[in-house]
Amino acid sequence: MRICIYGAGAVGGHIAGRLAGSEAEVSLIARGEQLAAIRQHGLRVETRDGDLVSHPVATDRPGDLGPQDIVIVAVKAPALPTIAEHIASLLHRDSVVLFVMNGIPWWYFHSHGGALDGTRLPRLDPNGGLWYHIGPERAAGAVAYTACSVTAPGVIRAENAHNRLIIGRPDGQPDARLDTLASLLNPTGVEVTITPKIRDAIWAKLVINLIGGSLAVLTASPMKDVLNKPVIADTAKAMADEGVAIARALGCDPGEPSKGLTKLSSSGHLQSIAQDLLAGRPMEIDGLFRVPLDLAALAQVPTPNLDLVVELATQRAHAAGLYHGF
């Protein structure tokens, strides 16, 4: 099986490093210093169980690789519209494209059913390029529970002892390609679960990211240093309740957020969107914050606490010049 990981950042590099020892033919799309380092020294993934060093085929020219059976896309959501055609150059008729990302995905309402089935999300796919060049029928979703960071060019640190990936198709149907991917990753230290309800998994993580991400943007602090203040903890609980209400109004079951809030309140890991702010990188404001509130409006769910905190976080991103939406 030919697998290309598009994006050699923290998550993509981690997955690539895990897959390198499998039977798959693995390639990697990277750029800049990251690409140069991987070509010269290989890809190093530092895990709790030791370092994984590999030498995958790495390039910044997707068209040179030829068709892939699975393309795992692990770039930030703002970059997706600009690379839709490049992703398409990696596909054959039966390819699947697995989007590993936080927040609401661009394909969310494909095969959703009901009155909203097929609804487009212009904030995430403003010119329809993803829908046209890739096609939602090729898309699958992935929710990653890993705490990874790029510590130097070509070096990824995976902090979690337990790494999980939940994957599934928008239509909930089984897929042999996803089964194969799971069989390749599971022995490497990434626990892969295939679900027929990928939107439930998206919302389960998104409810927590709505809280942790927005508050981290405002405080530039890990949540263990933020949620120990009772007034903030109470607001976080109200935000979680609103996020759950949106999910349920859209027919999803995100579970109870109390366990996630407890884990978040002890986390010393700075949320990735806050890392982007501090590093001057484009921020995933739309997928993580604004589109969920658009969906709340569609579902007629009031979200006063989310409205306030998300608006403040959005203004912070505007002020840093890292978000240009509305």
C-alpha positions, 0 to 999 in steps of 0.5 A: 500500500502506498501512503503519503503524509501531506504535511510534516508538522507535529502530527503528520511527522509523528504518523509518518515516523510510526508508519516508517517501520510498517510494510507500507510504502511511505512518502512525505510532503514537507517544505523549507527547513523541515524538508531539508532536515528530513532529507539530510538527517532523516525524520526523528520522532522522540517517544516515551519508548525511545526514538524512531528514526526513519528516512522516508521519501520526502519532497515538496513536489506532490506530483512527483510521487504518483498516485497513492492509495491513502493520502493522510493530510495533516496541515492546518485548516487555513492551508487546505484551499491552497493545496487542494489541487496538489492533493488531487495530483496524488489520487487515483480513482480509489484513493482515500484522503484522511484529514487529520485535523481539529475542528469542523472539517470542510466535508462535514455535511456530506452524507449527513442526512436530513435537511442540512445534507450537502451543505457547504461551509464557505469559511473552510472551502471558500472557492469550492476547490476542496469539494471539486478537486478532491471530492467529499466522497473520497474524504475520511475524518480523523481525530487525533489524541496526541500531544506532539510538537516540532522541537527542531527541523526534522525532530518531533516530540510525542509527549503522550504515553498513549496515542490514539487516532479515531477514523471514519467515513462521513457516510459511516460505511466500512472501508477496507483501506481504513482497516489496512491503515489501522492494521499498520498503525496499531502495532506501532504505538498508535491505537486506531479505532474505526468508527461509523460515527466520526462526527461524534468523535469530532464533537467530543474533541471539539467541545474541549478544544473550544474551551482549551483553545480559546482560553489558551489564545487569551492567556498564552498558558497551559490549562492547568494554570488557567482552569484552577481559577474558579471563575474561569472553571465555571465559565469553561463548564458553561462553554462545554454545556453549550458545545454539547448542546450544538452537537446534540442539536445536529444529531451527534452524541459527544458524550459528557464533557466532565472527563475531558474538562478534568483532563484539560485542567491538569494539562501542562501542554500549551494548546496548538492554536496558542502555539501558532499564535506565539510562533506567528503562524496562521491560526485555525480560527474558523474550523475550531471557533467560528464554524462551530458557532455558525452551526449553532446559529443553523441549529438555533442553539444559544451560546452566550459564553462561547460567543464572548470568549470566541469573539475575544480570541478572534480579536486576539488573532486579528490583532496578531495579523494571523487571522483575516476572516470575519 
